[in-house]
Amino acid sequence: MSFEQTISDLLNIQFLQDCCSPSIRQYQLPPQTGEGTCKLIQFGRCAAIVIFDCAFLNNYTYCVQDEALLHISYFKEIHSSHHCPDTERAFMPDTIYAHMGACGNFQTVYDEHTPVKAIHIFLGPEFYDTYLSKKVPNSAECLKDAIAMLNQSEYFPDLSFIFHQLYNYRKTGAASLLFYESKLTETLALILQKSLDYKESLHRYVKQADIDAAHQIAEYISTHATQEISLDFLAHMTYMSPAKLKYVFKSVYHCSIRDYRLQRRMHIAKELLYHTDLPVADVAKQLGYQTSGNFSAIFKKYTGFSPKDFRVFSRNPSYTDFSRQ
């Protein structure tokens, strides 16, 4: 699927085109859908900024499913159902969130009759693997790591200020695309710098041997995700105390050992639901859950779908191929 089609599918609604330039399009919601605008700024086939300033008459859902897509969101105001599978944090206003498609799908539901004031940045592989890597060698993996860290940042005022500038910018002249492009570049520069500062701090306070041990634990969890694994057992593997292992692992992977194991389990669950016709109860059993009800509740909390709905949704040819996730 092309980058343009991916972004088009994300919008998931028929907007009325209000004005158009080659790269900046502003859309008006049809009266039967709601009121307000959605602005789409597209940078070739590799990056896009989407700005919502509207209210919907009915619940509006967008779902990021493309495993190659990097996604950064800023909610100036948020009145919505929410799901942030990477962190399980509730969405809050004036807060920045990040998501990488390879970690699973990401769904947001904007509630009916409530304001939607949000900005989303989408980066495709042609941006970070090609364009950005030419400008800054070896930057692709650094950018992915940096974006993954955003959900651990409770306070990032410099980046919030840029998103406020993007939201408040109303000009449409020839210089407007340069403005948006400069803000995209500034955003990524701040994110990368924060990541570099963090890594410098990490290596200052966490020994390389402990970092290597955390990688060993992550690999073990990935290959034994369906089994019950005690923290004491993992600590014994690394010759650390349980408390130290938890600290080191979170310092390296930006999530708890429990959450990392859950991510791996849900990845296996999606593969089984997509590739096989096993009953949900059998999928739950293979993953180590005692009841299908417990599994279904956890799966829905993580993905936004029940296992049955996910199977139907993922196999619909009009959506992204889940077999690659």
VEXBAFI-473299 format. One line per 8 residues: their letters; for each residue y, z, x of C-alpha. Coordinates in steps of 0.2 Angstrom, whole numbers, plus 2048, in hexadecimal, padded with zeros to 3 digits. Layout:
A = Y Z X; ...
END
This chain:
MSFEQTIS = 800 800 800; 811 7FB 807; 81F 809 80A; 82A 801 7FD; 81C 802 7F0; 818 814 7F5; 82A 819 7F2; 82A 810 7E2
DLLNIQFL = 81B 818 7DC; 822 829 7E0; 831 827 7D5; 824 825 7C7; 831 820 7BA; 83B 811 7B3; 84D 814 7B9; 85A 808 7B4
QDCCSPSI = 862 800 7C3; 875 805 7C3; 87B 7FD 7D3; 872 7F5 7E2; 875 7F0 7F4; 867 7EA 800; 863 7FC 805; 86B 808 7F9
RQYQLPPQ = 866 808 7E7; 86C 814 7D9; 863 815 7C9; 868 81C 7B8; 85B 825 7AD; 858 81C 79D; 85E 826 78D; 84C 828 787
TGEGTCKL = 848 830 798; 857 83B 79C; 868 83A 7A4; 86E 839 7B6; 86A 82F 7C5; 85E 82C 7D3; 864 825 7E3; 858 81C 7EF
IQFGRCAA = 85E 818 801; 850 80E 80A; 850 80B 81C; 845 7FB 81E; 833 7FE 81C; 832 80F 824; 83D 81C 81D; 846 821 80D
IVIFDCAF = 851 82E 805; 850 832 7F3; 85E 83C 7EA; 85B 843 7D9; 86A 848 7CE; 864 848 7BC; 85A 851 7AE; 84B 84A 7A6
LNNYTYCV = 847 84B 793; 835 84E 797; 82C 856 7A6; 82D 84A 7B5; 81F 84A 7C2; 81F 842 7D3; 810 843 7DF; 810 83F 7F1
QDEALLHI = 7FE 839 7F5; 800 82D 804; 7F8 835 813; 803 82C 81F; 813 832 817; 81E 840 81E; 829 848 811; 838 854 812
SYFKEIHS = 83F 85B 802; 84F 865 7FF; 852 86D 7EE; 865 870 7EA; 860 877 7D9; 84E 879 7D3; 848 87C 7C2; 836 876 7C2
SHHCPDTE = 824 879 7C3; 81F 879 7D5; 811 877 7E1; 813 878 7F4; 801 877 7FA; 805 878 80C; 80C 88A 80A; 809 88F 7F8
RAFMPDTI = 81B 895 7F8; 825 893 7E8; 833 886 7E9; 844 88E 7EA; 856 887 7E9; 85F 883 7F9; 84F 882 802; 846 875 80D
YAHMGACG = 834 870 80B; 829 864 815; 818 85C 812; 80D 850 81B; 802 845 811; 7F3 848 81C; 7F3 85A 816; 7F0 855 804
NFQTVYDE = 7FA 84F 7F5; 80A 858 7F0; 80F 859 7DE; 820 85E 7D6; 823 85F 7C4; 836 860 7BF; 837 869 7AE; 83F 860 79F
HTPVKAIH = 851 863 79B; 855 86B 7AB; 860 865 7BA; 858 85C 7C8; 862 85D 7D8; 857 859 7E6; 856 84E 7F6; 846 847 7FD
IFLGPEFY = 843 83E 80D; 834 833 810; 82E 82D 821; 820 820 823; 816 81C 832; 821 80D 837; 82F 81A 839; 827 827 843
DTYLSKKV = 819 81D 84C; 823 80E 850; 836 80F 84E; 838 822 854; 82B 821 861; 835 812 869; 845 81C 86A; 83C 82D 86F
PNSAECLK = 82B 82B 877; 81E 836 871; 829 83C 863; 81D 838 854; 811 847 856; 820 852 85A; 828 84D 84A; 818 850 840
DAIAMLNQ = 817 862 848; 82A 865 845; 828 860 833; 819 86B 830; 824 879 837; 831 877 82A; 828 881 81D; 828 890 829
SEYFPDLS = 83B 890 82A; 843 89C 81E; 854 898 824; 85B 887 82B; 86D 886 827; 871 877 831; 865 86D 828; 86A 873 817
FIFHQLYN = 87C 86E 81B; 876 85C 81F; 86D 85B 80E; 87C 861 805; 886 853 80D; 879 847 808; 87A 84D 7F6; 88D 84D 7F5
YRKTGAAS = 88F 83C 7FD; 895 830 7EF; 89C 821 7F8; 894 810 7F7; 89D 805 803; 897 7FC 812; 897 80C 81D; 88C 816 811
LLFYESKL = 87B 810 818; 882 815 82A; 886 826 822; 874 828 81B; 86C 822 82B; 876 82E 836; 871 83D 82B; 85F 838 82B
TETLALIL = 860 837 83E; 869 848 83F; 85C 850 834; 84E 84A 83F; 857 850 84F; 85A 861 847; 847 863 842; 841 85D 853
QKSLDYKE = 84C 869 85C; 847 877 852; 835 873 855; 838 872 868; 841 883 868; 832 88A 85F; 825 883 86B; 82F 88A 879
SLHRYVKQ = 830 89B 871; 81D 89A 86D; 818 896 87F; 824 8A4 885; 81B 8B1 87A; 809 8AA 877; 7FE 8A6 886; 7F6 895 888
ADIDAAHQ = 7E5 89D 888; 7E9 8A4 877; 7F0 894 870; 7DF 88B 876; 7D6 899 86D; 7DF 895 85D; 7DA 883 85F; 7C8 888 861
IAEYISTH = 7C9 892 851; 7D1 884 847; 7C3 878 84D; 7B5 885 848; 7BD 888 837; 7BE 875 834; 7AC 873 838; 7A6 882 82E
ATQEISLD = 7B3 882 820; 7A6 884 812; 79F 894 81A; 7A5 8A5 819; 7AD 8AA 829; 7B3 8BC 82D; 7C3 8BF 837; 7B9 8CB 842
FLAHMTYM = 7AD 8BD 846; 7BB 8B1 84B; 7C3 8BF 855; 7B3 8C2 85E; 7B2 8B0 863; 7C3 8B0 86B; 7C2 8C2 873; 7D1 8C7 869
SPAKLKYV = 7D5 8D5 85C; 7D6 8CF 84A; 7E8 8D3 84A; 7EC 8C9 85A; 7E2 8BA 854; 7EB 8BA 843; 7FC 8BA 84D; 7F7 8AD 859
FKSVYHCS = 7EF 8A1 84C; 7FF 8A2 841; 80A 89F 850; 801 88F 854; 7FC 888 843; 80A 88F 839; 7FE 895 82C; 7F2 8A3 82A
IRDYRLQR = 7DF 8A1 82E; 7DB 8A3 81C; 7E7 895 817; 7E1 88A 824; 7CF 88C 81E; 7D5 889 80C; 7DD 878 812; 7CD 873 81A
RMHIAKEL = 7C3 877 80A; 7CE 86E 7FF; 7CD 85F 80A; 7BA 85F 808; 7BC 862 7F5; 7C7 852 7F3; 7BB 848 7FD; 7AC 84E 7F2
LYHTDLPV = 7B5 84B 7E2; 7BB 83A 7E7; 7AB 833 7F0; 79E 83B 7E5; 799 83E 7D3; 793 850 7D6; 797 85C 7C8; 7A6 867 7CB
ADVAKQLG = 79A 876 7CC; 790 86E 7DA; 7A0 86A 7E4; 7A4 87C 7E2; 793 882 7E8; 794 876 7F7; 7A5 87E 7FC; 79E 88F 7FB
YQTSGNFS = 7A6 895 7EA; 79C 8A0 7DF; 7A2 898 7CF; 7AA 888 7CA; 7B8 891 7C1; 7BE 899 7D0; 7BD 889 7DA; 7C6 87F 7CC
AIFKKYTG = 7D4 88C 7CC; 7D7 88C 7DF; 7D6 879 7DF; 7E3 877 7D2; 7EE 883 7DA; 7ED 879 7EA; 7EE 867 7E4; 7F6 869 7D3
FSPKDFRV = 7E7 861 7CA; 7D7 868 7C3; 7C7 861 7CC; 7C3 855 7BE; 7D5 84F 7BC; 7D6 84C 7CF; 7C6 842 7CE; 7CD 837 7C0
FSRNPSYT = 7DE 836 7C8; 7D8 832 7D9; 7CD 824 7D4; 7DA 81B 7CA; 7DE 80B 7D4; 7F0 80C 7D0; 7F2 81B 7DB; 7F0 81E 7EE
DFSRQ = 7DE 81D 7F5; 7D9 82F 7F6; 7CA 82A 801; 7D5 82A 810; 7DB 83C 80D
END
